[in-house]
Amino acid sequence: MKTKNLAGAHGVPTMDWDAVRTRLEAGFDQGPGSQEGEPGRYSTWVTTVGPDGRPHMNAVGAIWLDDHFYLVTGPGTRRGRNLAHDPSCAIALSVREFDLVVEGRAVRVLGDELEHVAARYREIGWPAEVVGTGEGLEAPFMAQSAGPAPWHVHRVDATSAHAVECVEPGRATRWTF
């Protein structure tokens, strides 16, 4: 991993990727009023690339598990169609300690890995179940914009990340994996 100090001109050291990972592993509940700070919840945002090259960004119920972000999408949604066309994407998250963007490639999750991800979603309160031959998820509820089940799950294999610290000492760092 290559680390670059984006705030070196301010005399502060780089952030530690292991500390960022530890904070993500602690969780970021996305339910309204579930965390301190404004707006009382944490949202993850995903940016995908359409066939015409234009970016598309929207909120998504992503989780951090086993050193990766995972996201769920309906295959017929714009996000799902974009990922099928071009797996390049970025996930963004703001927590109390830092703002983070992870860039990478989305890989569709199937089989045992899908079971593992579904179990994690159930642990945090979304009753997702694997359907069919392990190709998608269904649940009694989902975001209104997700389209009909089964929903696809993608793992984001990071190529780079950058974070800006929102607490002292106010560091900013970029990592290339």
Secondary structure as a PSIPRED ss2 file (coil, helix, strand):
# PSIPRED VFORMAT (PSIPRED V4.0)

   1 M C   1.000  0.000  0.000
   2 K E   0.000  0.000  1.000
   3 T E   0.000  0.000  1.000
   4 K E   0.000  0.000  1.000
   5 N E   0.000  0.000  1.000
   6 L C   1.000  0.000  0.000
   7 A C   1.000  0.000  0.000
   8 G H   0.000  1.000  0.000
   9 A H   0.000  1.000  0.000
  10 H H   0.000  1.000  0.000
  11 G C   1.000  0.000  0.000
  12 V C   1.000  0.000  0.000
  13 P C   1.000  0.000  0.000
  14 T C   1.000  0.000  0.000
  15 M C   1.000  0.000  0.000
  16 D C   1.000  0.000  0.000
  17 W H   0.000  1.000  0.000
  18 D H   0.000  1.000  0.000
  19 A H   0.000  1.000  0.000
  20 V H   0.000  1.000  0.000
  21 R H   0.000  1.000  0.000
  22 T H   0.000  1.000  0.000
  23 R H   0.000  1.000  0.000
  24 L H   0.000  1.000  0.000
  25 E H   0.000  1.000  0.000
  26 A C   1.000  0.000  0.000
  27 G C   1.000  0.000  0.000
  28 F C   1.000  0.000  0.000
  29 D C   1.000  0.000  0.000
  30 Q C   1.000  0.000  0.000
  31 G C   1.000  0.000  0.000
  32 P C   1.000  0.000  0.000
  33 G C   1.000  0.000  0.000
  34 S C   1.000  0.000  0.000
  35 Q C   1.000  0.000  0.000
  36 E C   1.000  0.000  0.000
  37 G C   1.000  0.000  0.000
  38 E C   1.000  0.000  0.000
  39 P C   1.000  0.000  0.000
  40 G C   1.000  0.000  0.000
  41 R C   1.000  0.000  0.000
  42 Y C   1.000  0.000  0.000
  43 S C   1.000  0.000  0.000
  44 T E   0.000  0.000  1.000
  45 W E   0.000  0.000  1.000
  46 V E   0.000  0.000  1.000
  47 T E   0.000  0.000  1.000
  48 T E   0.000  0.000  1.000
  49 V E   0.000  0.000  1.000
  50 G C   1.000  0.000  0.000
  51 P C   1.000  0.000  0.000
  52 D C   1.000  0.000  0.000
  53 G C   1.000  0.000  0.000
  54 R C   1.000  0.000  0.000
  55 P E   0.000  0.000  1.000
  56 H E   0.000  0.000  1.000
  57 M E   0.000  0.000  1.000
  58 N E   0.000  0.000  1.000
  59 A E   0.000  0.000  1.000
  60 V E   0.000  0.000  1.000
  61 G C   1.000  0.000  0.000
  62 A C   1.000  0.000  0.000
  63 I E   0.000  0.000  1.000
  64 W E   0.000  0.000  1.000
  65 L E   0.000  0.000  1.000
  66 D C   1.000  0.000  0.000
  67 D C   1.000  0.000  0.000
  68 H E   0.000  0.000  1.000
  69 F E   0.000  0.000  1.000
  70 Y E   0.000  0.000  1.000
  71 L E   0.000  0.000  1.000
  72 V E   0.000  0.000  1.000
  73 T E   0.000  0.000  1.000
  74 G C   1.000  0.000  0.000
  75 P C   1.000  0.000  0.000
  76 G C   1.000  0.000  0.000
  77 T C   1.000  0.000  0.000
  78 R H   0.000  1.000  0.000
  79 R H   0.000  1.000  0.000
  80 G H   0.000  1.000  0.000
  81 R H   0.000  1.000  0.000
  82 N H   0.000  1.000  0.000
  83 L H   0.000  1.000  0.000
  84 A H   0.000  1.000  0.000
  85 H H   0.000  1.000  0.000
  86 D C   1.000  0.000  0.000
  87 P C   1.000  0.000  0.000
  88 S E   0.000  0.000  1.000
  89 C E   0.000  0.000  1.000
  90 A E   0.000  0.000  1.000
  91 I E   0.000  0.000  1.000
  92 A E   0.000  0.000  1.000
  93 L E   0.000  0.000  1.000
  94 S E   0.000  0.000  1.000
  95 V C   1.000  0.000  0.000
  96 R C   1.000  0.000  0.000
  97 E C   1.000  0.000  0.000
  98 F E   0.000  0.000  1.000
  99 D E   0.000  0.000  1.000
 100 L E   0.000  0.000  1.000
 101 V E   0.000  0.000  1.000
 102 V E   0.000  0.000  1.000
 103 E E   0.000  0.000  1.000
 104 G E   0.000  0.000  1.000
 105 R E   0.000  0.000  1.000
 106 A E   0.000  0.000  1.000
 107 V E   0.000  0.000  1.000
 108 R E   0.000  0.000  1.000
 109 V C   1.000  0.000  0.000
 110 L C   1.000  0.000  0.000
 111 G H   0.000  1.000  0.000
 112 D H   0.000  1.000  0.000
 113 E H   0.000  1.000  0.000
 114 L H   0.000  1.000  0.000
 115 E H   0.000  1.000  0.000
 116 H H   0.000  1.000  0.000
 117 V H   0.000  1.000  0.000
 118 A H   0.000  1.000  0.000
 119 A H   0.000  1.000  0.000
 120 R H   0.000  1.000  0.000
 121 Y H   0.000  1.000  0.000
 122 R H   0.000  1.000  0.000
 123 E H   0.000  1.000  0.000
 124 I C   1.000  0.000  0.000
 125 G C   1.000  0.000  0.000
 126 W C   1.000  0.000  0.000
 127 P C   1.000  0.000  0.000
 128 A C   1.000  0.000  0.000
 129 E E   0.000  0.000  1.000
 130 V E   0.000  0.000  1.000
 131 V E   0.000  0.000  1.000
 132 G C   1.000  0.000  0.000
 133 T C   1.000  0.000  0.000
 134 G C   1.000  0.000  0.000
 135 E C   1.000  0.000  0.000
 136 G E   0.000  0.000  1.000
 137 L E   0.000  0.000  1.000
 138 E E   0.000  0.000  1.000
 139 A C   1.000  0.000  0.000
 140 P C   1.000  0.000  0.000
 141 F C   1.000  0.000  0.000
 142 M C   1.000  0.000  0.000
 143 A C   1.000  0.000  0.000
 144 Q H   0.000  1.000  0.000
 145 S H   0.000  1.000  0.000
 146 A H   0.000  1.000  0.000
 147 G C   1.000  0.000  0.000
 148 P C   1.000  0.000  0.000
 149 A C   1.000  0.000  0.000
 150 P C   1.000  0.000  0.000
 151 W E   0.000  0.000  1.000
 152 H E   0.000  0.000  1.000
 153 V E   0.000  0.000  1.000
 154 H E   0.000  0.000  1.000
 155 R E   0.000  0.000  1.000
 156 V E   0.000  0.000  1.000
 157 D E   0.000  0.000  1.000
 158 A E   0.000  0.000  1.000
 159 T E   0.000  0.000  1.000
 160 S E   0.000  0.000  1.000
 161 A E   0.000  0.000  1.000
 162 H E   0.000  0.000  1.000
 163 A E   0.000  0.000  1.000
 164 V E   0.000  0.000  1.000
 165 E E   0.000  0.000  1.000
 166 C C   1.000  0.000  0.000
 167 V C   1.000  0.000  0.000
 168 E C   1.000  0.000  0.000
 169 P C   1.000  0.000  0.000
 170 G C   1.000  0.000  0.000
 171 R C   1.000  0.000  0.000
 172 A E   0.000  0.000  1.000
 173 T E   0.000  0.000  1.000
 174 R E   0.000  0.000  1.000
 175 W E   0.000  0.000  1.000
 176 T E   0.000  0.000  1.000
 177 F C   1.000  0.000  0.000
